[in-house]
Every structure is written in structure tokens, then in C-alpha cells.
Amino acid sequence: MPDNAPILVDALRLHDGKSWCHMVCSDLATLDAFAAEIGVTSYRQMPPKVKFPHYDLTPAARDRAIAAGAVESDRGDVIAAAHHARRSYELARAQKALPLGGRR
């Protein structure tokens, strides 16, 4: 994982009766590679469905992410990285005409 694009995870939160957290990175390719490395097979959430590109992690997946080098971060740092990723995604999408969802 590049030092200049850390993988960030926020605190677990209860949503619809289940604990989840967000995993983000300012670099989407790094985020996807890291998700695959830790065995997260759920699809990355992308705009316009959500506000920013991220993976939703269960408590077990969060533990694997931290063990593999993800950084536990406060909500402000996670949101800042997420907004950077969204801007990067929107720029790439405009330049390459990427479909919604980010993958061809």
C-alpha cells in the first residue's frame, strides 16, 4: 500500500441492526487492490448511489483491514479522503467516459 494513499477505516456504527464501517482511500485503484487483498468481495459503493466511493466492512473485515495495514481514522479524515476520491473519480469519468459504477 503506497504511503501517499493510505487505506482508512472509520469506527464501527450500528445501521439496520448490524455493525459496519467504511473503508476509503484517495486512490481508487489502491482501494480496490487492498479490498481484494483482504478478501472483501462486496462491490465498491460508487456515486451517484452514495456520496463517495467506499467499501462497507463488517467487523471481521475491518479487523482484517487493520491487520493488513489500514489506518483507524476519525470521521473527518475518512470524509476528506472520500471527497478526494470522489473528485478523482468524477475527473476520470469525465475524461474517459467511465460508466456509472466506475467499472467497464
N, C-alpha and C positions, 0 to 999 in steps of 0.2 A: 504494500500500500504506500503510495507516494506521501512524503512528509507534507507536501504543499496541498494535499487534498485529503485530509483525514476523514474517516468514516465516523459519524457522530450518532449516538443513540440518546434519546431522552428518557426520562423516568417512566416507569410503567404507570398506566392510567386505566381505570375501570371504564369500559364502554360496552354497553349492551350486555352486562353481566360477565364480561371477560376482560382479562388484563392484556393490554397491548402497549407497545411503544412505537415510535417512529425511528427509522434508520435513514439517514440522509448523508449526502456528500455533495460538494460543489461541482464535482466532476461525475457525470452520469455513467461514463464507461467504467470508472473506478468503482462506483456504487454497484453496478451490475456484476462486475467481476467478483467483488467481495461477497455479494449475496450468494453467488454460485459457489464460492469457496466454502461458505459456512452451511451450505445445504438449504438455503431459502429458495423454495421453488415457486412461491406465490409471485404473481406478476407485479412489477413495479407500478405503483399508482401514478398516473400522469394527468396533467391538465388536459382538457377542461373539467374532467370529473372531480378532481381535487385541486387545491390551491397550489400545491408544489409537488415535484417528483419525490417519491419516497417509497420505502417498503414498510409495511406494518409487521411488527415482530411479536411473537408470543414470548412469554417469559423465558422459555427454554432457548429460543432462537436468539434472544437478547443476550443470554449468558454465553452462547457460542460466539456471538459477535464480539463481546468484550474480551473473551479468551483469545480471540484471533487478532485483537489489536484495536477494535473500535473504542472510541473515547466517550465515556459517560459525560454528557454535557447538559447544561441548563437549557431551558426552553428558548432563551434569547439566542444562544449560539446555534441551536438547531434551526431556528427560524431564519437566521441570517444566511446560513449555508443553503437552506432550502430556497430562499429567494434568489440567491446567486445561481443555483442550479436551474431554476425556472427561467431566469433571463437567458442563460446559456442555451437552454432547450429551445426557447422561442426564437433566438437568433439563428440557431442551426436549422430549425424548422423553416424559417423564412428563406434561408439561403439554399436549402436542399429540398424544399417542399416535402418535408417528412410528414407522414400521415399522423393523425391524432393517435395518441398512444405511444408514439416515439419509435416504433419498430416497423421495419418493412416486411 
